[in-house]
Amino acid sequence: MASSKTEQAQAPLELIHIDLMTDLQGHPNYHHALVVINDASSYMYVKLLLSKAEAFPTLKAWTKTAEIAMDHTLKCIHSNNRTEWSSLAAEEWKREAGFKWQKTTPYVSIQNRRAERTIRALQEKMCAMLVQRSVPKGLWPYTIMAARHVLNLTPSVNANRIPYEDFHHMTAHGLVKQLHIFGCLAWIHLPKKDHAGKHGVRAIPGIMVSYDDEHKGWNFFTPDHTPSIQWSNSATFHEHKGWHNRPKVQSPLQIGFESLKAESAKPEANDLELEPEMEELDMQDSLQYAPIGQPIDDTEGN
C-alpha cells in the first residue's frame, strides 16, 4: 500500500480501520484492547482483551454481528502488519468473505494514521478522566469504555455528525440524556428485596465509572461493598462531588460511644477515658461491627 490517502467511505462497513492498544496494566483480566473505527461515520468499537490472541476472533465475531445489524457487508479492512492480522486464519477469512484487506508498509506508521489518531484520542481522554477525580488506575478498563461512549456521542469536527447516529441510523437523544460526569459521587438505589427492613439502608455510595450498554444503565465502583463493581439503572448523581465528598456515616456503636463521652459531667470521669491509642483502636473496632449494608468509613483506603 503506497499511500495513506484514501477517500472517505460512504456506507457502514465499506471501510473499517483496526488496531490494538497493548500492554495496558493495572487490571488482572485485561491487558489489551481491540479498536475498530468505521470510516464512514467515525463510530468506534472497543473490546477489552486478556491476550493478543483474542484479537482476531473478536474482530471476526464483531464483523458478523455488525453486518447483520447494519444490513451491510464488510468491503475493506485497513490495518498495520501485526502478526494477529497476518495469520492463516485471517487470510482464509478474507478469502471466504470476499473483502479487501489493506495493510501498511512495514515501518511506515503514517499509513495507519486514522487508527493511531483515534487510539491517541482515546488514551488521552482515558488518562484525563482518571486523573480528574483521582480514580484508581486499576479501573482503566471501565474508563476506556466510558471514553469510547462519550466520543461516539460527540459530533465529528469535519462532518458535524454524531458517530453513533450515523452508524446505527437512530437518534442518540436517550444516550445523551444518560451522560454524567465520570467519577462523580452517586447513591445507587437498592432494589426492594435488598432493603433491610423499614429503617434499613435504601442506597449505597459509589462513583460512576462507565455505561452499561447491555442493561441500559451505569457501572459504579463501590469500594465499601461487594462486589466492588455494580451496575444499576437507578441512582442519584452528585455531579460535582467525588468519593471523598461522601457523607461519613457513623455506626450506632460509635454514636453511642461519643454520646457517653459528652454526657460525662464529673471531672474525675477523665480518669476513666481510654489512652489515645486505645481509644482510636476501640473506635475502629466499632466501625468493623457496623450493620451489614451500612457504609464503613475506611479513610486509609481512600
C-alpha positions in Angstrom: 0.0 0.0 0.0 1.9 3.1 -1.2 -0.3 5.9 0.1 -2.2 6.7 3.2 -4.5 9.0 1.4 -8.0 7.4 0.7 -11.4 8.8 0.0 -13.8 8.6 3.0 -16.2 5.7 2.8 -19.9 6.5 2.4 -21.6 3.4 3.9 -21.3 1.4 7.1 -18.6 -1.3 6.9 -17.4 -0.1 3.5 -14.1 0.5 5.2 -13.0 -0.1 8.8 -9.7 0.7 10.5 -8.4 -1.6 13.2 -5.5 -1.6 15.7 -4.6 -2.9 19.1 -3.9 -0.9 22.3 -1.3 -3.1 24.0 0.4 -3.6 27.4 -2.3 -1.8 29.4 -1.5 -2.5 33.1 -3.4 -2.4 36.3 -6.2 -4.9 35.8 -5.7 -8.7 36.1 -8.3 -9.6 33.5 -7.5 -7.1 30.7 -4.1 -6.2 29.2 -5.1 -5.1 25.7 -7.9 -3.5 23.7 -9.1 -4.0 20.1 -10.2 -0.7 18.5 -12.3 -0.7 15.3 -13.3 2.5 13.5 -16.0 2.7 10.9 -14.6 5.1 8.3 -17.9 6.5 7.1 -19.2 7.5 10.5 -16.1 7.6 12.8 -18.1 5.3 15.1 -15.7 3.4 17.4 -16.0 -0.2 18.7 -13.7 -1.2 21.6 -13.3 -4.7 23.1 -11.1 -5.4 26.1 -8.8 -8.4 25.8 -6.7 -10.5 28.1 -4.3 -11.6 25.3 -3.5 -10.5 21.8 -4.6 -14.0 20.6 -8.2 -12.9 21.3 -7.9 -10.0 18.8 -8.7 -11.9 15.5 -11.7 -14.0 16.7 -13.1 -10.9 18.4 -12.8 -8.9 15.2 -14.4 -11.7 13.2 -17.3 -12.0 15.7 -18.0 -8.3 15.8 -18.0 -8.0 12.0 -20.6 -10.7 11.7 -22.8 -9.0 14.3 -22.3 -5.6 12.6 -23.2 -7.0 9.2 -26.5 -8.4 10.5 -27.4 -5.2 12.4 -26.4 -2.8 9.6 -27.6 -4.9 6.7 -24.3 -4.2 5.0 -21.4 -6.5 4.3 -17.7 -5.7 5.0 -15.9 -4.4 2.0 -12.4 -3.5 3.2 -10.2 -3.6 6.3 -7.3 -1.2 6.8 -4.6 -2.2 9.3 -0.9 -2.5 10.1 1.1 -5.7 9.6 0.7 -7.1 13.1 1.1 -10.9 13.5 -2.6 -11.1 14.6 -3.7 -9.8 11.1 -1.3 -12.0 9.1 -2.3 -15.4 10.3 -3.5 -18.2 8.1 -6.9 -18.0 9.8 -7.1 -14.3 8.8 -6.2 -14.9 5.2 -8.8 -17.7 5.0 -11.5 -15.5 6.4 -10.6 -12.7 3.9 -10.8 -15.2 1.0 -14.1 -16.8 2.1 -15.8 -13.5 2.9 -14.5 -11.7 -0.2 -13.4 -8.4 1.2 -10.1 -6.5 0.7 -7.5 -6.2 3.5 -5.2 -3.3 3.0 -2.1 -3.4 5.2 0.5 -0.8 5.7 4.1 -0.9 4.6 6.4 -2.0 7.4 7.8 0.9 9.5 5.5 3.4 7.7 3.1 4.2 10.6 1.6 7.2 8.8 -0.3 4.8 6.6 -2.3 3.7 9.6 -2.8 7.2 11.0 -6.6 7.1 11.2 -6.4 4.2 13.7 -3.4 5.7 15.5 -5.1 9.1 15.8 -8.2 7.6 17.2 -6.3 5.5 19.8 -4.3 8.5 20.9 -7.6 10.5 21.4 -9.0 7.5 23.4 -5.9 7.2 25.6 -5.7 11.0 26.3 -9.4 11.1 27.3 -9.0 8.0 29.4 -6.0 9.5 31.3 -7.7 12.8 31.8 -10.8 11.1 33.3 -8.7 9.0 35.7 -6.7 12.0 36.9 -9.6 14.4 37.2 -11.2 12.5 40.0 -8.2 10.6 41.3 -9.8 7.3 40.3 -7.6 4.2 40.8 -5.6 3.2 37.7 -6.9 -0.3 38.0 -10.3 1.0 36.7 -8.8 1.8 33.3 -11.0 -0.8 31.5 -14.2 0.9 32.7 -12.7 4.3 32.0 -11.7 3.5 28.4 -15.2 2.2 27.7 -16.7 5.4 29.2 -14.3 7.5 27.0 -15.4 5.5 23.9 -19.1 6.0 24.8 -18.6 9.8 25.0 -16.6 10.0 21.8 -19.3 8.1 19.9 -21.8 10.7 21.1 -19.5 13.7 20.2 -20.2 15.4 16.8 -17.3 14.9 14.4 -15.3 18.0 13.5 -15.5 17.6 9.8 -19.0 16.3 9.2 -20.7 17.8 12.3 -22.5 14.4 12.7 -22.8 12.2 15.7 -20.9 8.9 15.1 -23.5 6.8 17.0 -26.4 8.2 15.0 -24.5 8.0 11.7 -23.6 4.3 12.2 -26.8 3.0 13.8 -29.2 5.3 11.9 -31.1 6.1 15.1 -31.2 9.0 17.5 -28.8 9.3 20.3 -31.0 11.6 22.4 -31.7 9.0 25.1 -28.0 8.1 25.4 -27.0 11.8 25.7 -29.6 12.3 28.5 -27.9 9.4 30.3 -24.5 11.1 30.4 -23.0 12.0 33.7 -19.6 13.3 34.9 -17.1 10.4 35.2 -16.1 9.6 38.7 -18.9 11.7 40.3 -20.4 10.6 43.6 -23.7 8.6 43.2 -26.1 6.9 45.6 -27.1 3.6 44.0 -30.7 2.8 44.8 -31.1 -0.8 46.1 -34.0 -3.0 44.9 -36.7 -3.6 47.5 -35.7 -7.2 48.0 -32.3 -5.8 49.4 -33.9 -3.4 51.9 -33.0 -4.3 55.4 -36.4 -3.6 56.9 -38.3 -0.4 57.1 -35.4 1.5 58.6 -32.7 -0.2 56.6 -30.3 1.3 54.0 -32.0 2.2 50.7 -29.0 3.3 48.8 -25.2 2.8 48.8 -22.5 5.3 47.8 -20.3 4.8 44.8 -18.7 6.6 41.8 -19.9 6.3 38.2 -17.2 4.7 36.1 -18.9 3.6 32.9 -22.1 3.0 30.9 -23.7 -0.4 30.8 -25.0 -0.8 27.2 -26.4 -4.3 27.9 -28.6 -3.2 30.8 -29.1 0.4 29.7 -27.7 1.7 33.0 -24.4 2.7 34.6 -21.5 0.8 36.2 -20.4 2.0 39.6 -17.3 1.5 41.7 -18.4 0.8 45.3 -15.3 0.4 47.5 -17.3 -0.3 50.7 -19.3 -3.1 49.2 -19.1 -6.4 47.4 -18.9 -6.7 44.5 -16.9 -3.5 44.1 -18.3 -3.0 40.6 -22.1 -2.9 40.4 -24.5 -1.9 37.7 -27.8 -0.1 38.2 -30.3 1.9 36.2 -31.5 3.9 39.2 -29.2 6.3 41.1 -29.0 9.8 42.4 -25.9 11.6 41.0 -23.9 14.4 42.6 -22.1 15.7 39.6 -19.6 18.0 41.3 -18.7 15.7 44.2 -16.3 12.8 44.3 -15.8 9.8 46.6 -14.0 11.9 49.2 -17.1 14.1 49.5 -19.4 11.4 50.5 -21.1 11.7 54.0 -19.2 9.9 56.7 -21.8 7.5 58.2 -21.2 6.6 61.8 -22.2 3.2 63.2 -24.6 3.0 66.2 -21.8 1.8 68.5 -19.7 4.8 67.5 -22.5 7.2 68.1 -23.2 5.7 71.5 -19.6 5.9 72.5 -19.4 9.6 71.7 -22.7 10.3 73.5 -21.4 8.7 76.7 -18.3 10.9 76.5 -20.4 14.1 76.0 -22.7 13.2 79.0 -19.7 12.8 81.4 -20.1 15.7 83.8 -17.8 14.8 86.6 -14.2 15.9 86.4 -13.0 12.5 87.6 -14.6 11.0 84.6 -11.5 12.0 82.7 -9.6 9.4 84.7 -11.7 6.7 83.1 -11.1 7.8 79.5 -9.0 5.5 77.4 -5.5 6.3 76.4 -5.5 8.0 72.9 -4.0 4.9 71.2 -6.6 2.6 72.8 -9.5 5.0 72.1 -8.6 5.0 68.4 -8.4 1.3 68.4 -11.8 0.9 70.0 -13.4 3.4 67.6 -12.0 1.4 64.7 -13.3 -1.8 66.2 -16.8 -0.3 66.5 -16.7 0.6 62.8 -15.9 -3.0 61.9 -19.1 -4.2 63.5 -21.4 -1.7 61.7 -24.7 -3.3 60.4 -24.4 -5.1 57.1 -25.1 -2.7 54.2 -24.2 0.4 56.2 -21.1 2.2 54.7 -17.9 1.9 56.7 -15.6 4.8 56.7 -12.2 3.4 55.5 -10.2 6.6 55.4 -6.9 4.7 55.0 -8.2 3.1 51.8 -9.3 6.4 50.3 
